[in-house]
């Protein structure tokens, strides 16, 4: 079986999240929620370790994720997406996936990433 690199996995999951949204407004909310999640993960670096740990049961991870999503008032799409990442053991790649989601969203809105050198 061919092994897929981490960047491609991030693209696949990011596209899945973007394609799951129902409207442009919902996509905008998802963008804000991904940024909120990224900020939280940067402040709490143990969170990714917790949700990626094989020592913690899947039911405990899912319960914790449900509480977190409700506390953050995440859309059901985002909550389901995070649960899928847990089930597929991809939570360790959450940062790359969220970065890719932001990139794809911005490109779809007509923004282009450039590098400026002077």
C-alpha positions in Angstrom: 0.0 0.0 0.0 1.3 3.5 -0.9 2.1 5.7 2.0 0.6 9.3 1.8 2.8 12.1 3.1 1.6 14.3 6.0 1.1 17.4 3.7 -1.3 15.4 1.5 -3.2 14.1 4.5 -3.6 17.7 5.8 -4.9 18.8 2.3 -7.4 15.9 2.3 -8.8 16.6 5.7 -8.8 20.4 5.1 -10.7 20.0 1.9 -13.2 17.6 3.6 -13.9 20.2 6.2 -14.3 23.0 3.7 -16.6 20.8 1.5 -18.7 19.9 4.5 -19.9 23.4 5.1 -23.3 24.4 3.8 -22.9 28.1 3.1 -20.4 30.9 2.7 -21.4 32.2 6.1 -20.8 28.8 7.7 -17.4 28.6 6.0 -16.5 32.0 7.5 -17.5 30.8 11.0 -15.4 27.6 10.5 -12.4 29.8 9.6 -12.8 31.7 12.9 -13.2 28.5 14.8 -10.0 27.0 13.2 -8.1 30.1 14.2 -9.6 29.9 17.7 -8.6 26.3 17.9 -5.0 27.0 16.7 -4.7 29.8 19.3 -5.8 27.4 22.0 -3.4 24.7 20.9 -0.5 27.1 20.8 -1.2 28.1 24.4 -1.8 24.6 25.7 0.8 22.4 24.1 -0.3 19.4 26.2 -3.7 19.2 24.5 -2.3 17.6 21.3 -0.4 15.1 23.4 -3.5 14.2 25.3 -5.7 13.6 22.3 -2.9 11.7 20.5 -2.0 9.5 23.4 -2.7 5.7 22.9 -2.8 5.5 26.7 -6.1 7.4 27.0 -9.3 5.6 25.9 -11.1 6.8 22.9 -14.3 7.3 24.9 -12.4 9.6 27.3 -11.0 11.5 24.4 -14.4 11.9 22.7 -16.1 13.0 26.0 -13.3 15.6 26.5 -13.6 16.8 23.0 -17.4 17.1 23.3 -17.1 19.2 26.4 -14.4 21.4 24.8 -16.5 21.9 21.6 -19.6 22.8 23.6 -17.6 25.2 25.8 -16.2 26.9 22.7 -19.6 26.9 21.0 -18.2 25.2 17.9 -20.5 24.3 15.0 -21.6 20.7 14.8 -19.6 20.3 11.6 -16.4 21.3 13.5 -17.3 19.0 16.4 -17.9 16.1 14.1 -14.7 16.9 12.2 -12.6 16.8 15.4 -14.2 13.5 16.4 -13.3 12.0 13.0 -9.7 13.2 13.6 -9.7 11.4 16.9 -11.2 8.2 15.5 -8.7 8.1 12.6 -5.7 8.9 14.9 -4.9 12.1 13.1 -5.2 14.6 15.9 -1.4 14.9 16.0 -1.7 16.6 12.6 -4.4 19.1 13.7 -2.1 22.1 13.3 -1.1 21.2 9.7 -4.8 20.5 8.9 -6.0 23.8 10.3 -3.2 25.7 8.5 -4.2 24.0 5.2 -7.8 24.8 5.8 -7.0 28.4 6.3 -4.9 28.4 3.1 -7.5 26.8 1.0 -10.3 29.0 2.3 -8.3 32.1 1.6 -7.4 30.9 -1.9 -11.1 30.2 -2.6 -11.8 33.8 -1.5 -9.3 35.1 -4.0 -6.3 35.7 -1.7 -2.9 34.7 -2.9 0.1 33.9 -0.7 3.3 35.6 -1.8 6.8 35.9 -0.5 8.3 39.4 -0.6 12.0 39.9 -0.5 13.8 43.2 -0.4 
